[in-house]
Amino acid sequence: MKFNVLTIAREYGSGGAEIGRKVAELLGWECMDKEIIERIATMGKIDEDWAARADERAIAWWEKVTRSFRRGAPESYMGPVDIVDRDTVQAFTAGIIQQAARVGNCVIIGRSAQCILRHHPHVLRMLVYAPLKERLVRARLRHPQEPNLAALLRRKDSERLHYARYYYDCDSADPRLYHITMNSALGIDTCARLVVQIIRSSGQE
């Protein structure tokens, strides 16, 4: 089986995004991470900061009460909207990811791509984790004023798990969802090279 798409699910602060960018660089593939947010903001004609805050987070109860109806199915709807909520952001996200998988030669970081594409035969699904100490160091760099980094890590991971369950009925913590799981304590470059080796050797059996 030849893989031409890599999805990376990751613990918050694990370095999964860095591994994904390195893999894309080594293979000459497109890396889709914050680029997804930029596309959503353009498609929905919404503020990019708001799209980032809604990223990988399920709709809140009060949004269900106040939102307007959305036109089209979540899997295919790609047109303009009157009111953008987190459900709409999710619909855009799923559409972008499915489109990218059809084109191939890309690394998709997060956004429950491993759930959206779990039945796609040419997608290599990867989970990245790391020791708590290393995750805390990375989180401190991103959130220097955060008083409780351990709580932040738990909240971020919980939001991502809930997002996958809510929208895709998918347990993103289940190791059977993935072809490979990797501890980033091996080093970002080492992890990336191992993944590249797997991708390049795929389809040769």
Secondary structure, DSSP 8 states (H G I E B T S, - for coil): ----EEEEEE-TTSSHHHHHHHHHHHHT-EEESHHHHHHHHHHHT--HHHHHHHTT----HHHHHH-----S-TTT--S--SS--HHHHHHHHHHHHHHHHHH-SEEEESTTHHHHTTT-TTEEEEEEE--HHHHHHHHHHH-TT-S-HHHHHHHHHHHHHHHHHHHH---TT-GGG-SEEEEGGG-HHHHHHHHHHHHHHTT--
